[in-house]
Amino acid sequence: MPGGIYAALAMAIAARTDVTFVLAVHVLRVVLVMFTMPLFARLLRRRAGLSG
């Protein structure tokens, strides 16, 4: 969902869904991105033949 956690929470409240679950999923998504993107960037840098 575009807009981040605040937009997702607003939509969850408006849709009367489990807000705690929605928040947990979005926090997990952010944490996963924080850990995987540096690894992905390193892999891309190696494939491009750049050093550093």
mmCIF file as Biopython writes it, N, C-alpha, C and O atoms, coordinates in Angstrom:
data_model
#
loop_
_atom_site.group_PDB
_atom_site.id
_atom_site.type_symbol
_atom_site.label_atom_id
_atom_site.label_alt_id
_atom_site.label_comp_id
_atom_site.label_asym_id
_atom_site.label_entity_id
_atom_site.label_seq_id
_atom_site.pdbx_PDB_ins_code
_atom_site.Cartn_x
_atom_site.Cartn_y
_atom_site.Cartn_z
_atom_site.occupancy
_atom_site.B_iso_or_equiv
_atom_site.auth_seq_id
_atom_site.auth_asym_id
_atom_site.pdbx_PDB_model_num
ATOM 1   N N  . MET A ? 1  ? 0.851   -1.178 0.000   1.0 0.0 1  A 1 
ATOM 2   C CA . MET A ? 1  ? 0.000   0.000  0.000   1.0 0.0 1  A 1 
ATOM 3   C C  . MET A ? 1  ? 0.897   1.242  0.000   1.0 0.0 1  A 1 
ATOM 4   O O  . MET A ? 1  ? 1.750   1.387  0.876   1.0 0.0 1  A 1 
ATOM 5   N N  . PRO A ? 2  ? 0.715   2.121  -0.958  1.0 0.0 2  A 1 
ATOM 6   C CA . PRO A ? 2  ? 1.515   3.354  -0.963  1.0 0.0 2  A 1 
ATOM 7   C C  . PRO A ? 2  ? 1.114   4.258  0.201   1.0 0.0 2  A 1 
ATOM 8   O O  . PRO A ? 2  ? -0.041  4.275  0.626   1.0 0.0 2  A 1 
ATOM 9   N N  . GLY A ? 3  ? 2.078   4.996  0.699   1.0 0.0 3  A 1 
ATOM 10  C CA . GLY A ? 3  ? 1.781   5.937  1.770   1.0 0.0 3  A 1 
ATOM 11  C C  . GLY A ? 3  ? 2.338   5.535  3.117   1.0 0.0 3  A 1 
ATOM 12  O O  . GLY A ? 3  ? 2.342   6.338  4.050   1.0 0.0 3  A 1 
ATOM 13  N N  . GLY A ? 4  ? 2.798   4.332  3.230   1.0 0.0 4  A 1 
ATOM 14  C CA . GLY A ? 4  ? 3.459   3.916  4.450   1.0 0.0 4  A 1 
ATOM 15  C C  . GLY A ? 4  ? 2.516   3.425  5.537   1.0 0.0 4  A 1 
ATOM 16  O O  . GLY A ? 4  ? 1.347   3.121  5.299   1.0 0.0 4  A 1 
ATOM 17  N N  . ILE A ? 5  ? 3.067   3.361  6.722   1.0 0.0 5  A 1 
ATOM 18  C CA . ILE A ? 5  ? 2.374   2.769  7.863   1.0 0.0 5  A 1 
ATOM 19  C C  . ILE A ? 5  ? 1.144   3.575  8.263   1.0 0.0 5  A 1 
ATOM 20  O O  . ILE A ? 5  ? 0.112   2.994  8.600   1.0 0.0 5  A 1 
ATOM 21  N N  . TYR A ? 6  ? 1.237   4.897  8.232   1.0 0.0 6  A 1 
ATOM 22  C CA . TYR A ? 6  ? 0.108   5.718  8.667   1.0 0.0 6  A 1 
ATOM 23  C C  . TYR A ? 6  ? -1.101  5.541  7.759   1.0 0.0 6  A 1 
ATOM 24  O O  . TYR A ? 6  ? -2.233  5.461  8.236   1.0 0.0 6  A 1 
ATOM 25  N N  . ALA A ? 7  ? -0.868  5.481  6.465   1.0 0.0 7  A 1 
ATOM 26  C CA . ALA A ? 7  ? -1.972  5.261  5.526   1.0 0.0 7  A 1 
ATOM 27  C C  . ALA A ? 7  ? -2.562  3.872  5.705   1.0 0.0 7  A 1 
ATOM 28  O O  . ALA A ? 7  ? -3.779  3.696  5.632   1.0 0.0 7  A 1 
ATOM 29  N N  . ALA A ? 8  ? -1.706  2.889  5.937   1.0 0.0 8  A 1 
ATOM 30  C CA . ALA A ? 8  ? -2.194  1.523  6.140   1.0 0.0 8  A 1 
ATOM 31  C C  . ALA A ? 8  ? -3.040  1.434  7.408   1.0 0.0 8  A 1 
ATOM 32  O O  . ALA A ? 8  ? -4.067  0.756  7.425   1.0 0.0 8  A 1 
ATOM 33  N N  . LEU A ? 9  ? -2.616  2.110  8.454   1.0 0.0 9  A 1 
ATOM 34  C CA . LEU A ? 9  ? -3.397  2.093  9.695   1.0 0.0 9  A 1 
ATOM 35  C C  . LEU A ? 9  ? -4.729  2.800  9.519   1.0 0.0 9  A 1 
ATOM 36  O O  . LEU A ? 9  ? -5.748  2.341  10.035  1.0 0.0 9  A 1 
ATOM 37  N N  . ALA A ? 10 ? -4.731  3.912  8.794   1.0 0.0 10 A 1 
ATOM 38  C CA . ALA A ? 10 ? -5.991  4.615  8.546   1.0 0.0 10 A 1 
ATOM 39  C C  . ALA A ? 10 ? -6.952  3.738  7.758   1.0 0.0 10 A 1 
ATOM 40  O O  . ALA A ? 10 ? -8.146  3.694  8.052   1.0 0.0 10 A 1 
ATOM 41  N N  . MET A ? 11 ? -6.427  3.038  6.753   1.0 0.0 11 A 1 
ATOM 42  C CA . MET A ? 11 ? -7.281  2.141  5.964   1.0 0.0 11 A 1 
ATOM 43  C C  . MET A ? 11 ? -7.773  0.959  6.809   1.0 0.0 11 A 1 
ATOM 44  O O  . MET A ? 11 ? -8.916  0.524  6.663   1.0 0.0 11 A 1 
ATOM 45  N N  . ALA A ? 12 ? -6.925  0.451  7.676   1.0 0.0 12 A 1 
ATOM 46  C CA . ALA A ? 12 ? -7.325  -0.674 8.529   1.0 0.0 12 A 1 
ATOM 47  C C  . ALA A ? 12 ? -8.426  -0.252 9.502   1.0 0.0 12 A 1 
ATOM 48  O O  . ALA A ? 12 ? -9.361  -1.012 9.757   1.0 0.0 12 A 1 
ATOM 49  N N  . ILE A ? 13 ? -8.313  0.943  10.033  1.0 0.0 13 A 1 
ATOM 50  C CA . ILE A ? 13 ? -9.350  1.441  10.944  1.0 0.0 13 A 1 
ATOM 51  C C  . ILE A ? 13 ? -10.653 1.665  10.190  1.0 0.0 13 A 1 
ATOM 52  O O  . ILE A ? 13 ? -11.729 1.313  10.672  1.0 0.0 13 A 1 
ATOM 53  N N  . ALA A ? 14 ? -10.548 2.257  8.997   1.0 0.0 14 A 1 
ATOM 54  C CA . ALA A ? 14 ? -11.749 2.521  8.203   1.0 0.0 14 A 1 
ATOM 55  C C  . ALA A ? 14 ? -12.429 1.228  7.765   1.0 0.0 14 A 1 
ATOM 56  O O  . ALA A ? 14 ? -13.655 1.168  7.680   1.0 0.0 14 A 1 
ATOM 57  N N  . ALA A ? 15 ? -11.634 0.191  7.487   1.0 0.0 15 A 1 
ATOM 58  C CA . ALA A ? 15 ? -12.193 -1.082 7.039   1.0 0.0 15 A 1 
ATOM 59  C C  . ALA A ? 15 ? -12.582 -1.982 8.202   1.0 0.0 15 A 1 
ATOM 60  O O  . ALA A ? 15 ? -13.113 -3.074 7.998   1.0 0.0 15 A 1 
ATOM 61  N N  . ARG A ? 16 ? -12.320 -1.527 9.414   1.0 0.0 16 A 1 
ATOM 62  C CA . ARG A ? 16 ? -12.628 -2.292 10.635  1.0 0.0 16 A 1 
ATOM 63  C C  . ARG A ? 16 ? -11.976 -3.674 10.633  1.0 0.0 16 A 1 
ATOM 64  O O  . ARG A ? 16 ? -12.612 -4.689 10.916  1.0 0.0 16 A 1 
ATOM 65  N N  . THR A ? 17 ? -10.682 -3.672 10.304  1.0 0.0 17 A 1 
ATOM 66  C CA . THR A ? 17 ? -9.916  -4.915 10.325  1.0 0.0 17 A 1 
ATOM 67  C C  . THR A ? 17 ? -9.030  -4.930 11.569  1.0 0.0 17 A 1 
ATOM 68  O O  . THR A ? 17 ? -9.107  -4.033 12.408  1.0 0.0 17 A 1 
ATOM 69  N N  . ASP A ? 18 ? -8.203  -5.943 11.676  1.0 0.0 18 A 1 
ATOM 70  C CA . ASP A ? 18 ? -7.306  -6.087 12.822  1.0 0.0 18 A 1 
ATOM 71  C C  . ASP A ? 18 ? -6.122  -5.130 12.651  1.0 0.0 18 A 1 
ATOM 72  O O  . ASP A ? 18 ? -5.195  -5.411 11.892  1.0 0.0 18 A 1 
ATOM 73  N N  . VAL A ? 19 ? -6.160  -4.019 13.350  1.0 0.0 19 A 1 
ATOM 74  C CA . VAL A ? 19 ? -5.141  -2.978 13.218  1.0 0.0 19 A 1 
ATOM 75  C C  . VAL A ? 19 ? -3.786  -3.477 13.694  1.0 0.0 19 A 1 
ATOM 76  O O  . VAL A ? 19 ? -2.762  -3.120 13.112  1.0 0.0 19 A 1 
ATOM 77  N N  . THR A ? 20 ? -3.761  -4.289 14.733  1.0 0.0 20 A 1 
ATOM 78  C CA . THR A ? 20 ? -2.505  -4.815 15.246  1.0 0.0 20 A 1 
ATOM 79  C C  . THR A ? 20 ? -1.805  -5.684 14.202  1.0 0.0 20 A 1 
ATOM 80  O O  . THR A ? 20 ? -0.589  -5.601 14.030  1.0 0.0 20 A 1 
ATOM 81  N N  . PHE A ? 21 ? -2.573  -6.506 13.517  1.0 0.0 21 A 1 
ATOM 82  C CA . PHE A ? 21 ? -1.995  -7.356 12.480  1.0 0.0 21 A 1 
ATOM 83  C C  . PHE A ? 21 ? -1.449  -6.523 11.327  1.0 0.0 21 A 1 
ATOM 84  O O  . PHE A ? 21 ? -0.354  -6.793 10.832  1.0 0.0 21 A 1 
ATOM 85  N N  . VAL A ? 22 ? -2.193  -5.524 10.901  1.0 0.0 22 A 1 
ATOM 86  C CA . VAL A ? 22 ? -1.749  -4.666 9.805   1.0 0.0 22 A 1 
ATOM 87  C C  . VAL A ? 22 ? -0.460  -3.947 10.191  1.0 0.0 22 A 1 
ATOM 88  O O  . VAL A ? 22 ? 0.471   -3.869 9.389   1.0 0.0 22 A 1 
ATOM 89  N N  . LEU A ? 23 ? -0.402  -3.429 11.398  1.0 0.0 23 A 1 
ATOM 90  C CA . LEU A ? 23 ? 0.801   -2.750 11.877  1.0 0.0 23 A 1 
ATOM 91  C C  . LEU A ? 23 ? 1.983   -3.716 11.923  1.0 0.0 23 A 1 
ATOM 92  O O  . LEU A ? 23 ? 3.088   -3.358 11.514  1.0 0.0 23 A 1 
ATOM 93  N N  . ALA A ? 24 ? 1.766   -4.923 12.410  1.0 0.0 24 A 1 
ATOM 94  C CA . ALA A ? 24 ? 2.846   -5.908 12.502  1.0 0.0 24 A 1 
ATOM 95  C C  . ALA A ? 24 ? 3.385   -6.280 11.123  1.0 0.0 24 A 1 
ATOM 96  O O  . ALA A ? 24 ? 4.596   -6.416 10.943  1.0 0.0 24 A 1 
ATOM 97  N N  . VAL A ? 25 ? 2.493   -6.444 10.156  1.0 0.0 25 A 1 
ATOM 98  C CA . VAL A ? 25 ? 2.928   -6.801 8.806   1.0 0.0 25 A 1 
ATOM 99  C C  . VAL A ? 25 ? 3.760   -5.676 8.197   1.0 0.0 25 A 1 
ATOM 100 O O  . VAL A ? 25 ? 4.777   -5.937 7.553   1.0 0.0 25 A 1 
ATOM 101 N N  . HIS A ? 26 ? 3.346   -4.449 8.390   1.0 0.0 26 A 1 
ATOM 102 C CA . HIS A ? 26 ? 4.083   -3.337 7.803   1.0 0.0 26 A 1 
ATOM 103 C C  . HIS A ? 26 ? 5.421   -3.102 8.499   1.0 0.0 26 A 1 
ATOM 104 O O  . HIS A ? 26 ? 6.399   -2.741 7.844   1.0 0.0 26 A 1 
ATOM 105 N N  . VAL A ? 27 ? 5.477   -3.296 9.789   1.0 0.0 27 A 1 
ATOM 106 C CA . VAL A ? 27 ? 6.759   -3.178 10.500  1.0 0.0 27 A 1 
ATOM 107 C C  . VAL A ? 27 ? 7.701   -4.287 10.044  1.0 0.0 27 A 1 
ATOM 108 O O  . VAL A ? 27 ? 8.890   -4.040 9.839   1.0 0.0 27 A 1 
ATOM 109 N N  . LEU A ? 28 ? 7.190   -5.496 9.883   1.0 0.0 28 A 1 
ATOM 110 C CA . LEU A ? 28 ? 8.002   -6.604 9.387   1.0 0.0 28 A 1 
ATOM 111 C C  . LEU A ? 28 ? 8.522   -6.303 7.984   1.0 0.0 28 A 1 
ATOM 112 O O  . LEU A ? 28 ? 9.671   -6.608 7.664   1.0 0.0 28 A 1 
ATOM 113 N N  . ARG A ? 29 ? 7.680   -5.708 7.156   1.0 0.0 29 A 1 
ATOM 114 C CA . ARG A ? 29 ? 8.100   -5.342 5.793   1.0 0.0 29 A 1 
ATOM 115 C C  . ARG A ? 29 ? 9.248   -4.338 5.830   1.0 0.0 29 A 1 
ATOM 116 O O  . ARG A ? 29 ? 10.209  -4.470 5.072   1.0 0.0 29 A 1 
ATOM 117 N N  . VAL A ? 30 ? 9.159   -3.344 6.696   1.0 0.0 30 A 1 
ATOM 118 C CA . VAL A ? 30 ? 10.223  -2.342 6.795   1.0 0.0 30 A 1 
ATOM 119 C C  . VAL A ? 30 ? 11.520  -2.978 7.281   1.0 0.0 30 A 1 
ATOM 120 O O  . VAL A ? 30 ? 12.590  -2.679 6.752   1.0 0.0 30 A 1 
ATOM 121 N N  . VAL A ? 31 ? 11.435  -3.842 8.270   1.0 0.0 31 A 1 
ATOM 122 C CA . VAL A ? 31 ? 12.628  -4.504 8.805   1.0 0.0 31 A 1 
ATOM 123 C C  . VAL A ? 31 ? 13.261  -5.402 7.739   1.0 0.0 31 A 1 
ATOM 124 O O  . VAL A ? 31 ? 14.484  -5.429 7.596   1.0 0.0 31 A 1 
ATOM 125 N N  . LEU A ? 32 ? 12.435  -6.131 6.996   1.0 0.0 32 A 1 
ATOM 126 C CA . LEU A ? 32 ? 12.959  -6.978 5.926   1.0 0.0 32 A 1 
ATOM 127 C C  . LEU A ? 32 ? 13.683  -6.158 4.866   1.0 0.0 32 A 1 
ATOM 128 O O  . LEU A ? 32 ? 14.750  -6.550 4.395   1.0 0.0 32 A 1 
ATOM 129 N N  . VAL A ? 33 ? 13.115  -5.039 4.496   1.0 0.0 33 A 1 
ATOM 130 C CA . VAL A ? 33 ? 13.750  -4.186 3.495   1.0 0.0 33 A 1 
ATOM 131 C C  . VAL A ? 33 ? 15.069  -3.639 4.027   1.0 0.0 33 A 1 
ATOM 132 O O  . VAL A ? 33 ? 16.047  -3.558 3.285   1.0 0.0 33 A 1 
ATOM 133 N N  . MET A ? 34 ? 15.108  -3.267 5.289   1.0 0.0 34 A 1 
ATOM 134 C CA . MET A ? 34 ? 16.342  -2.734 5.872   1.0 0.0 34 A 1 
ATOM 135 C C  . MET A ? 34 ? 17.473  -3.754 5.842   1.0 0.0 34 A 1 
ATOM 136 O O  . MET A ? 34 ? 18.635  -3.376 5.695   1.0 0.0 34 A 1 
ATOM 137 N N  . PHE A ? 35 ? 17.155  -5.041 5.980   1.0 0.0 35 A 1 
ATOM 138 C CA . PHE A ? 35 ? 18.192  -6.056 5.993   1.0 0.0 35 A 1 
ATOM 139 C C  . PHE A ? 35 ? 18.532  -6.588 4.605   1.0 0.0 35 A 1 
ATOM 140 O O  . PHE A ? 35 ? 19.680  -6.948 4.347   1.0 0.0 35 A 1 
ATOM 141 N N  . THR A ? 36 ? 17.555  -6.641 3.716   1.0 0.0 36 A 1 
ATOM 142 C CA . THR A ? 36 ? 17.823  -7.243 2.416   1.0 0.0 36 A 1 
ATOM 143 C C  . THR A ? 36 ? 18.387  -6.270 1.392   1.0 0.0 36 A 1 
ATOM 144 O O  . THR A ? 36 ? 19.158  -6.686 0.528   1.0 0.0 36 A 1 
ATOM 145 N N  . MET A ? 37 ? 18.040  -5.017 1.452   1.0 0.0 37 A 1 
ATOM 146 C CA . MET A ? 37 ? 18.505  -4.078 0.431   1.0 0.0 37 A 1 
ATOM 147 C C  . MET A ? 37 ? 20.019  -3.874 0.435   1.0 0.0 37 A 1 
ATOM 148 O O  . MET A ? 37 ? 20.599  -3.798 -0.648  1.0 0.0 37 A 1 
ATOM 149 N N  . PRO A ? 38 ? 20.694  -3.780 1.574   1.0 0.0 38 A 1 
ATOM 150 C CA . PRO A ? 38 ? 22.160  -3.688 1.516   1.0 0.0 38 A 1 
ATOM 151 C C  . PRO A ? 38 ? 22.797  -4.924 0.876   1.0 0.0 38 A 1 
ATOM 152 O O  . PRO A ? 38 ? 23.782  -4.802 0.147   1.0 0.0 38 A 1 
ATOM 153 N N  . LEU A ? 39 ? 22.248  -6.102 1.140   1.0 0.0 39 A 1 
ATOM 154 C CA . LEU A ? 39 ? 22.773  -7.317 0.518   1.0 0.0 39 A 1 
ATOM 155 C C  . LEU A ? 39 ? 22.538  -7.290 -0.992  1.0 0.0 39 A 1 
ATOM 156 O O  . LEU A ? 39 ? 23.415  -7.663 -1.772  1.0 0.0 39 A 1 
ATOM 157 N N  . PHE A ? 40 ? 21.372  -6.857 -1.389  1.0 0.0 40 A 1 
ATOM 158 C CA . PHE A ? 40 ? 21.047  -6.759 -2.808  1.0 0.0 40 A 1 
ATOM 159 C C  . PHE A ? 40 ? 21.941  -5.735 -3.504  1.0 0.0 40 A 1 
ATOM 160 O O  . PHE A ? 40 ? 22.390  -5.968 -4.626  1.0 0.0 40 A 1 
ATOM 161 N N  . ALA A ? 41 ? 22.198  -4.612 -2.852  1.0 0.0 41 A 1 
ATOM 162 C CA . ALA A ? 41 ? 23.068  -3.587 -3.437  1.0 0.0 41 A 1 
ATOM 163 C C  . ALA A ? 41 ? 24.489  -4.114 -3.594  1.0 0.0 41 A 1 
ATOM 164 O O  . ALA A ? 41 ? 25.145  -3.836 -4.597  1.0 0.0 41 A 1 
ATOM 165 N N  . ARG A ? 42 ? 24.968  -4.870 -2.613  1.0 0.0 42 A 1 
ATOM 166 C CA . ARG A ? 42 ? 26.295  -5.465 -2.702  1.0 0.0 42 A 1 
ATOM 167 C C  . ARG A ? 42 ? 26.383  -6.447 -3.860  1.0 0.0 42 A 1 
ATOM 168 O O  . ARG A ? 42 ? 27.378  -6.477 -4.583  1.0 0.0 42 A 1 
ATOM 169 N N  . LEU A ? 43 ? 25.345  -7.244 -4.032  1.0 0.0 43 A 1 
ATOM 170 C CA . LEU A ? 43 ? 25.308  -8.194 -5.136  1.0 0.0 43 A 1 
ATOM 171 C C  . LEU A ? 43 ? 25.320  -7.469 -6.483  1.0 0.0 43 A 1 
ATOM 172 O O  . LEU A ? 43 ? 26.045  -7.868 -7.395  1.0 0.0 43 A 1 
ATOM 173 N N  . LEU A ? 44 ? 24.536  -6.426 -6.611  1.0 0.0 44 A 1 
ATOM 174 C CA . LEU A ? 44 ? 24.513  -5.663 -7.853  1.0 0.0 44 A 1 
ATOM 175 C C  . LEU A ? 44 ? 25.861  -4.994 -8.132  1.0 0.0 44 A 1 
ATOM 176 O O  . LEU A ? 44 ? 26.304  -4.928 -9.279  1.0 0.0 44 A 1 
ATOM 177 N N  . ARG A ? 45 ? 26.497  -4.508 -7.093  1.0 0.0 45 A 1 
ATOM 178 C CA . ARG A ? 45 ? 27.800  -3.858 -7.269  1.0 0.0 45 A 1 
ATOM 179 C C  . ARG A ? 45 ? 28.835  -4.872 -7.756  1.0 0.0 45 A 1 
ATOM 180 O O  . ARG A ? 45 ? 29.661  -4.555 -8.612  1.0 0.0 45 A 1 
ATOM 181 N N  . ARG A ? 46 ? 28.791  -6.092 -7.212  1.0 0.0 46 A 1 
ATOM 182 C CA . ARG A ? 46 ? 29.723  -7.139 -7.653  1.0 0.0 46 A 1 
ATOM 183 C C  . ARG A ? 46 ? 29.476  -7.525 -9.107  1.0 0.0 46 A 1 
ATOM 184 O O  . ARG A ? 46 ? 30.419  -7.725 -9.873  1.0 0.0 46 A 1 
ATOM 185 N N  . ARG A ? 47 ? 28.218  -7.627 -9.477  1.0 0.0 47 A 1 
ATOM 186 C CA . ARG A ? 47 ? 27.886  -8.000 -10.866 1.0 0.0 47 A 1 
ATOM 187 C C  . ARG A ? 47 ? 28.300  -6.925 -11.839 1.0 0.0 47 A 1 
ATOM 188 O O  . ARG A ? 47 ? 28.631  -7.223 -12.986 1.0 0.0 47 A 1 
ATOM 189 N N  . ALA A ? 48 ? 28.287  -5.677 -11.406 1.0 0.0 48 A 1 
ATOM 190 C CA . ALA A ? 48 ? 28.681  -4.574 -12.289 1.0 0.0 48 A 1 
ATOM 191 C C  . ALA A ? 48 ? 30.202  -4.457 -12.372 1.0 0.0 48 A 1 
ATOM 192 O O  . ALA A ? 48 ? 30.726  -3.753 -13.236 1.0 0.0 48 A 1 
ATOM 193 N N  . GLY A ? 49 ? 30.910  -5.145 -11.476 1.0 0.0 49 A 1 
ATOM 194 C CA . GLY A ? 49 ? 32.368  -5.120 -11.504 1.0 0.0 49 A 1 
ATOM 195 C C  . GLY A ? 49 ? 32.963  -3.916 -10.807 1.0 0.0 49 A 1 
ATOM 196 O O  . GLY A ? 49 ? 34.124  -3.574 -11.034 1.0 0.0 49 A 1 
ATOM 197 N N  . LEU A ? 50 ? 32.185  -3.276 -9.965  1.0 0.0 50 A 1 
ATOM 198 C CA . LEU A ? 50 ? 32.700  -2.127 -9.215  1.0 0.0 50 A 1 
ATOM 199 C C  . LEU A ? 50 ? 33.332  -2.591 -7.931  1.0 0.0 50 A 1 
ATOM 200 O O  . LEU A ? 50 ? 32.903  -3.588 -7.350  1.0 0.0 50 A 1 
ATOM 201 N N  . SER A ? 51 ? 34.340  -1.889 -7.481  1.0 0.0 51 A 1 
ATOM 202 C CA . SER A ? 51 ? 34.983  -2.247 -6.221  1.0 0.0 51 A 1 
ATOM 203 C C  . SER A ? 51 ? 34.545  -1.265 -5.148  1.0 0.0 51 A 1 
ATOM 204 O O  . SER A ? 51 ? 34.039  -0.181 -5.438  1.0 0.0 51 A 1 
ATOM 205 N N  . GLY A ? 52 ? 34.751  -1.671 -3.905  1.0 0.0 52 A 1 
ATOM 206 C CA . GLY A ? 52 ? 34.449  -0.736 -2.833  1.0 0.0 52 A 1 
ATOM 207 C C  . GLY A ? 52 ? 33.730  -1.306 -1.741  1.0 0.0 52 A 1 
ATOM 208 O O  . GLY A ? 52 ? 33.419  -0.608 -0.776  1.0 0.0 52 A 1 
#
